[in-house]
Amino acid sequence: MIQVNQYAGEGRSLHFRFSMKKCLSKILLPLFVCYLIGDALGGASEPVRLFVKEVPLKVLGKEVNVIAIEQADGTQGYSPEKSDGFHVEVVNQLKVPTSIHWHGLILPNLMDGVPFVTQDPIPPGKSFRYDFPLKQSGTYWMHSHYGLQEQLYNSAPLVIWTPEERAKAERQIVVMLSDFSFTPPEQILKGLKSGMQTPNMKKDQPAKKSEAGNSGKMSGSMGKSSPAEVVGQKWDDQNQKLVRTVLRAPEAEIDVKYDALLANRRTLDDPEIISVDAGKSVLLRLIAASSSQNFYVDSGALEAEILAVDGKAVRPIKGSFFQLGVAQRLDLRVTIPKEGGAYPILAQGEGTKLLCGVVLITKESSVPQLSRTASMSTAALDNTQEKKLRALNPLSDRAINRTLSAALGGNMMTYVWTINGAAYPNRKSLDIRKGARVGITFTISTNMGHPMHLHGHDFQVVEIDGEKISGALRDTLMVPPGSKMTVAFDADNIGVWPLHCHLLYHLDTGMFTVVKYDGADVKFWQPEAQAKEFGSSN
């Protein structure tokens, strides 16, 4: 710091001015240039380093190696202030390449983290820098987009903070839900592609190969199981809330049978116990970081209200039983009763009896013993909840002037999944122009639902099965079997943007395409290189 005597004489003043010129030229000017560069990158001088590395994890008494995305102090993921922008260096400490996608963020295309679409993979021992301003706040997440690494837990939370986000509740908790198998993902995929019977496939109805030119229909898809008593969700019209119900219906179709479900990397035989205060509000930021497992979330004795889905605010809806598709997020606010106690928050897998969850507990309360399995399985996720959701800040009132179709199909015998009859990698794209109001209509011809994710944009649900609505803003839409759903978004973020099913094994075997803007930079879009890297999946 330069200190100036304000009573110095004229000679001293001239000497000071001369010294200041030298200082500006030798010190301050370079600093000013650095400031301008930093400002162009969002104001940060040093990024947060995220290390992608192998870590041990104990599941059901067995120790296995999985992947984590951690800061130097062991913190999982990244939670920046919106005003600070996004400044991360991903350091690959694995023995294989990787690439990290920032799920749900509206960001420059070449910052999206998708290998062979927006960047090259990050080689072992190398790093990649991501810098961009933040346009959103709320609950998001990060995960690998390289091969099948997501099944190995290459994922972490990403919560973007503002004063408004902090004011949502007196206590806030992130809960990441995931599926786990002791079988390596490559072996799971090999079994699926060999035509291996799945838990819900009819044993007396073998799958058949689809005919050439398949437009998306599932030929010889998994046969529906016989109707049985299963758990589902219904709208309680009298009390205006979402609740659990038992109905007679087929069990949901699934194609991967897992050994366990985990919440914050822990099973229910050793759940995370979270201390809370009686009479206080708690916000649960739930993230479905699973590879194939959709969920029903049961808040038990606590009535909850939905405040946001996929990081975007909705008009609050009350309930105790909620749907959460793969890659979606759900912000639930509960209030702990004044008398205190222990309150399990449980998630049950769609089409299975498996459970996971966390326990909210006040002082001097005992921890309950919890089973890892429910007494009955569940029905498929449907549109009960989606039809009730309304965006708090919907898109402006404007007509769709560019309509795209996305017909979702597949074949269980060859295990090939398609969009508009085509399995990726290929050079086909859904083409749009900047400035358009774009609509995408999803149709589905399979017995399984598909959580469909569009990168780089928020979209609004505007029609479900012929009913026009001003639905939720999202980045991932659960399309249930038999549904026809339309979403709308503004084409205001030029690039080549993936649109894909977020069921990992469906994505890997073809249910992927890109939404491509006219004039977009396509230098990293290399489907041929992807096919060479991983081999053709179809």
N, C-alpha and C positions, 0 to 999 in steps of 0.2 A: 504493500500500500504506500502511495506517495503522500506525505504530509506536507502542507503548505502553510507557512507563516503569513497570515493575511496582512501583517504590518511590515513586511519586507520592503526595502527601497526599490527604486526603479531598476537598478542594476541587477538586483536579485531576481526581480520579476522577469527581465529579459533572459537571464540565465535559465530560469525555470521553463520559459516558453521554448527555448532551444532544446532543453533536456526532454521536454514533452514530445517534440518532433521526433527526436531519436527513439524515444520510447514507443511512439506510435508506429514508426517504421520497422522497428526490430521486434517488438513484443505484441503490441495491441493489434496491429494489422493482421498478423497471422492468426491471432486468437479470434479476431472478427471473422476471418474467412472460415475458420473451424466452426464458429457459431452458425454461420450461414449454411454450411454443409449439414451440421447437426439439425438445424431447423428444417431443412429440406427432407430429412429422414424422420421428422416428427419430434425433434428436440432432444433425443437421447444421445448421450456420448458413449455409454457402455450398455451392451445388450445383456439380458438375462441368459445365461448359458443353460441349456437343457441337454442333459446327457442321456442318450438312448443306450441302455446297457442291460446285460443279464443280471437277474437277482434271484435269490432263493425264495420259495414260497411253500408253506406247509398247507396241504389240502387233505382233509380226512386222515390226518396222521402221517401222510407221506410227504417228503420234501421233493419238490420239483424245481426246475429252472424255468423262469418266465422272463419277460422283458418289462422294464419300467422306463418312464420318462421323468427324470428327476433333476432338480437343481443341485448345486454342490452341497447344500445342507440337508439333502434328503427330501425336501419338499416335492411332492408330486405335482407336475403341471405348472401352471402359470396363472396368476390372478392380477392383471394390471389395472390401474386406473384408466378409465376411458380417456381422460384428458391427457394422459402421458403418451398415448399411442402404443403400438405393438413393436417391441424390439427384442428379438430373440435370436440366439445363435444355437442351432441344433448341432450337437456333437455326436457323431456316430461311433460308439464304442463297441458295436457288435462286430462279429467276424464276417458279416454279410452286408450288402447295401441296405439302405432304408430310405424312407421319405415320410415326413409328418404333414398331415393335412389338418387345417384349423377348421373344424366342422361347424358350419353355419355362419361363418364370418363373411361379410361383404368386404372384399379386399381386392387389390390389383391382381389380375389374372396370374402373373408370373410369381406371385407369393402364395399360391393356393396349395402347393406341396404335393402335387400328384405326378408321380414319375411317368414319363413318356406322354404326358399331356401338357403340363405346365413347367416342368423342369426335368433334368436328369436325376437319377437316383443319387443319394449321397453315399459315396464309397466308404468302406471301413476305414476308420482313422481320420476321416475328413469331416468338415463342418459346412453348414450353409446358413447364411444370415437372412433374416426376415425383418423388414422394417416397413411399416405403413400406418397411417392414421386409423383410429378406431371409430366406427360409425354406429356401433351398437353397444348395448350393455346387457348383462344378465348371464344366463347359464348356457355355456357352450362346452365343447370338449375337443381334444386333439387325439389323433390316432394315425397309425401307419397306414399308408395306401400302397404298400409294397408287398406283393404276394399275399401270403396268409398270416402275416405277422400280427394282425389284429387279434386272432385267436390265441396268440401267445401273450396277450395283455400289453401289447405295445400301444398304450393309450393312457390318457390322464385328463383330469378336469381342467377346464378353462373358464373361469368366472371373471367377467368384466365389471368393474365396480364404478358406481356413481353414488352421490349422496342419496338419490332416490332408491337405488337398490339396497343400500344399507338400512334405509328407513322401513323396509318391508316387514321386519320382525326384530324382536329384541335379541334373538339368537338365530344364527343361520348355519346350516349343516349341509355339506355336499355328500350325497350317497350315490356311488357308482355301482350299478348292477351289471354282473357279467356271468357268462356261462363257462363251464370248465369241463374238459375231458382229459383223461390220462392218455388217450390215443393222440399221437401227433397229428396236426391238421392235414399234412400231406397224405397221411394214411386214411384219414376220414374222407378226404376228397377222392382218393383212389377207390375206396369202397363204394362211394356214391356213384362214381362213373362206371363201375363194373356192373351196375344193376343190382347191387346188394339190396335185399329187402329191408325196408325201414320199419320201425315199430308199428306204423299205422297202415302199411301196405297190405291189402288183402292177399292172403296166401293162396287163394284159389283164383286170383285174377292177375296173372303176370303182365308186366308192362309190355307195350309194343313200341317198336320204333316208329317215329313219325315219318310221314311221306315227304318226298322232296317238295320244296316250295311251301312248307308249313308256314302259315300266316301268323302263327302265334298260339294255336290251339295245343293244349296238352294232350298228347296221344298216349293212352294207357297210363294216365296219371294215377297217383295214389288213390286207391279205392277208399271211399268214405267208410269210417267205422260205423257199426250199428248204433242207433240212438241209445243213450244211457244217461243217468243222472250226472250232470256236470255243472261246474260253477260258471257263472257269467255275470254280466253287468246289466242293470236296467235303470231306467229313469223313474224315480218315485214322483209321480206328478203331484200327488197331494202335498208332499213335503218339499217338493222342488229340489231334489238332490239325487246324486248318483249313488246307487247302492248295490250290494252283492245280492245275487239271487241264485237259486238252484233250479235248473231246467232240464228237460229231457231233450237231448240233442246229440248229434255226433261229436265225439271228441275232436279237438282241433288237429288238423294235419300238420305234422312236423317231419323233417327229414334227417335231423341229427339228434341222437339221444345222448344227453350229457350225463356225466357222473355227479355233477354238483352245480349249484348256483351260488354265487358269491356276492356279497355286498361289501364294498370297500376292501375287497380281497380276503374276506373272511366268510366261512360257512356258519350256519346257525348252531353248530355244536360249540362254537367259540365266537359269538357275534361281537361286534363293536358295541360297547356300552357307553352311552353318551349322557353325561350329566346335564340336567336341565333344572330350571327353577320353577317351582309351583306358581301358577297364576300368570306365567309369562308366555309370550308368543314365540313360536319357533317356525322358521322357514326351512323346509326340506327341498334342497335342489337335487332332484332325482335325475340321473343320467343313465339311459339304457346303453351301456358300453359293451353290450353283448355282440357276439358274431352271428348268432342265428335265433336267439331266444327272445320272443316278445314276452311282455309281462302284464299281469294284473297286480296293482298295488293296493294293499288293504291297510287302512289307517286304524283299524280295530276300534277301540273305545273312544278314539279321538275323532271328532268331526273335523274335516279339513275343507279348505277351499282352494280351488285352482286359481292362481294369480297370473301364471304365464305358461305358455307351451313353447318349446324351442327358443327360449329366451325372449319371446314377444308377449307383451301384456294382453290379457283377455279380460272380458267382464267376469268378475269372480263367480264361480260355480261351486256350490257346496256338495259334500258327499263324503263317503267313507270307502269307496271302491272305485278304482280308476284304471284306465287302459294306458299302456305305454309301449309303443312299438320300438323295435331295434333302432338305435341312434337318435330317438326322440328324447326330449327333456320335459320335465314337469315340475313346476314350482308349486309346492303345497304348503299352505300355512295352517298350523294347528295352534291351539292354546292349551297349555298344560293345566289341568284342574287344580284348584286351590288346595285340595286335600293331598295332592301329589300322588306318587305311585310309579309303577313301571309300565311302559307303553310300547309294546313291539310294533314296529312298522314293517310289514312283511310284503314280499313280492313273490308271486307264484308264476312259474313259467307257463306260457300258453301251451296247451296240449300235454301237460305233464303234472305230476303231483309234487315236483321239486319246489322247495321254498328257500328264500334267503331273506336277509333283512338286518335291521339294527334295532337296538332297544334304547328308548328315551327313559331316563330314570331320575327321580328326585332323591334328595338326601334321605338316608335311613330307610330306603325301600329295598326290598330283596329282588334279586334278578331271577326271572322265571326260567324254568327249563323249557326249551323250545325244540320241537321236532323239525327235522329237515324235510319232512314230507307232509303233505296235506292228506285228508281222508278221501278226496275225490279229485279228478282231473278237471280241466277247464274246456269250455267251448272256445271257438276261434274268436279273436278280436273282431269287432264289427264297428258300425258307424253310430252306435248309441251315443257315445260321448262326443264324437266329432260334430254331429248335427247340432249339438247344444252350444258349442264354443262360438264366441263372437269376439272379433278383434277389437281391442280398445282403441287402436289407431289404424283403421282400415285404409286400404288404398283409396286414392281419389276416385271420384265417380267418373269413369271413362270406359268407353266400349272397347272390347277386345277387337283388334284389327289384324292380328296374325294368330291363326289357330294351328296348333301342332297336335298330332295324334301319337300316343304311346300305347301300343297294344302289347300287353305283357303275357308271354307264353313260355312253354317249355316242354321238355320230354324227359320223363323219369328213367327210361331205359338207357338212353345215352347220357343222361344228366347234362343236357344243354338247355340253357335258359336264354330267352330272346326278348328284344324290343322290336316291334314291327317286323317280326319274322327273322331278324338277323341277330347273330351271335357275335359279340366283340371278341377279338379285335378285328376291325374293318375300317374302311374309309368313309362310311356313311355318317351323316350328321343331320341334326335338326337345325335348319338355317333361319336366322332372324336378322333384322336390321335394328340398329340403335334408334331409340325413340318410340318403338312400337309398344303397344300394350299386348302382351302375348298370353295366350291361353294354351294350356296343355291338358288334353283330355286323356285320362288313363282308363283303359278297359282291361279286363282280366279274364283269362280263360283257363285258369288253373285252380285246383282245390286248395292251394296255399295262398295266403295273403303276401303282399310285397311292400315293405317300407321303402318308398322311392325318395331319393335325395337329389336335389339340384344344388350344385355348387355356386357360390358367389352371388346369390340372390335370396331375398325373402319373397315368398309367394303367398297369395291368399286363396283359401278354399272358397270357391264361388258356386259350386254346384255338386250335389251328391244325389245320385240316382234320380235325376230329373228335377230335383228340388233346388231352386236357386236360393243361396244364402249369402250373407256377409260374414263368412266364417273366419276362423283363426288365421293369422299370419304364421307361416311355418317355413322350415327349410327341408323337412322330412315328412312325407305323407304316408300313412298306413292305408294301403288299398286292399280291402278285404275281398275274399272270394266272391265273385258275382257282381261286384260293384262297378259303377261307372262314375268317375269323379273328375271334376275340372278345377284347375287352379289357374290363377292369373298373376302376372308380374310385369313390371316395367323394365324394358330392355335398356338399362342405363349403365351397364358395366361390361364394356366390350372385352371379348376374349373367347377362348375355347373352354367351355365349362362342362364337366362331367354331369351326366344324369344317369343314375343307376339304382338298382336294388341294393339295399344295405344288408341283406342276408349274404354273408361273406362268400359262401360257396356258390350262390347264384351269380353274384358279381363276377367271381373268378371264372365261371363257365359261360359267360356271355351276356348277362342282363345289364348291359352298360352301353351308353352311347354318349355323344357330346352335343351340346347346344352351341352352335358356332355363329358368331356375329360376322356379317359381311365386313371384310377388311381387317379381321383379327390377325394377330401375329400367331402363325401356326408352326414356328420353327421347332417347338418342343413336342408337338403332337405327332407322335411316331408309333402308330399301332403296329407297324411291321417290327420295330425294335422291341416292343412289348412281347409280341409273339415269339421272337427269337430268344428273349430273356427267360421267359417262363415256359415256352412251348405252347403250341396251340391247344386251347382248352376245349375245342369243339371239332 
